[in-house]
Amino acid sequence: MKNILVAGAGHIGTMIAELLVSSGDYRVTVIDQSAPSLAAIPRRPHLDTLLLSVADSAALAAAMRGRFAVVSAAPYSVTAAIAQAAYAAGIHYLDLTEDVATTRIVRELAKDSSHAFIPQCGLAPGFISVVAMDLVRRFEKLDTLRMRVGALPEYPSNALGYNLTWSTAGVINEYCQPCEAIVQGKLVNVPALEELEHFALDGIQYEAFNTSGGLGTLCETLDGKVRNLNYRTIRYPGHRDTMKLLLQDLRLAERPAVMTDILEKAIPGTRQDVVVIFVTATGLRNGRNWQESYAQNVYPQVLAGREWTAIQTTTASSVCTVLDLLAAAKLPQRGFVKQEDIRLDDFLANRFGRAYATDAVAPVADAVALRVAS
């Protein structure tokens, strides 16, 4: 039984812990600085909690001692400290961050680490890169790769078409930071909230626009191998314009704490959500100009005896899958491991990855073409 430390007792960290202990192969300790958050975690065999602040480096080091791995489900602002502690403790490290700066720190730590450092193990970045590389491998020469993901309410009822299903601070960070892309063969940074496009899947209208972090390390992996590569977040039509008004015109991007407070007081949460995944690749296949697409909707599921939201399911199942593959020695055991190094077949065959393996996965023949707004 492998001993795992999970940092963060929020919605995602709790699900990670419960999934792992329900498998019978892991003992998990969840750490958090919030006593109420730890108290809310259901009692299970082999699931322990520990009140601890990541800022207390000595306590964090002691908590990591003797563990197989640490999984960071903590806010992106403290993820680097957890990675540094994992390096010092000599244990494997996994996280869910979409923050580009944090991932650069993780990469540096991994260079001479005796253990694996695997950042960006969630949905996007994370599973989306696994899917994208599966499509890429089907082409002799790749031309364009478009990656689109959205965590949305099933029943939108406000002007934003949005409910709080994920870290509010994390969403704001994605909406404000520069976004990596490859445009006409050149690696560039493009502004967040720009390049608005509209499309439809299964008769539902969506919009998508640039956000930061979703590509993970794919720009580096595919540099020189693709003409165009981009990632955009999916929302219901009208969301982008409202967020642009708030963040840019009213300059709330300069006051992220104020923006977070506004959203968390005004926008309700929901457990009725859906995760939309849409990836399209074009290029040469068998000498012909060809397109391959992957589309999937993931809804709330019952796992480990509890119902979880779609965003919890996709995020927690993804990092648990990567950890499980690492524990089974199906991934490199040291150094920096990219999400695109993981084979989609291995991911979906995994006991945790099966949460993604639903009948909703199918090639897309009738998706309306992307229309970029002028």
Beta strands, then each sheet from edge to edge (+ up, - down):
strand 1: 2-7
strand 2: 26-32
strand 3: 47-51
strand 4: 69-72
strand 5: 92-95
strand 6: 116-118
strand 7: 141-153
strand 8: 179-183
strand 9: 186-190
strand 10: 197-201
strand 11: 204-210
strand 12: 228-235
strand 13: 273-285
strand 14: 288-298
strand 15: 301-303
strand 16: 306-308
strand 17: 335-336
strand 18: 371-372
sheet 1: 3+ 2+ 1+ 4+ 5+ 6+ 17+
sheet 2: 14+ 13- 7+ 12+ 11- 10+ 18-
sheet 3: 8+ 9-
sheet 4: 15+ 16-
end
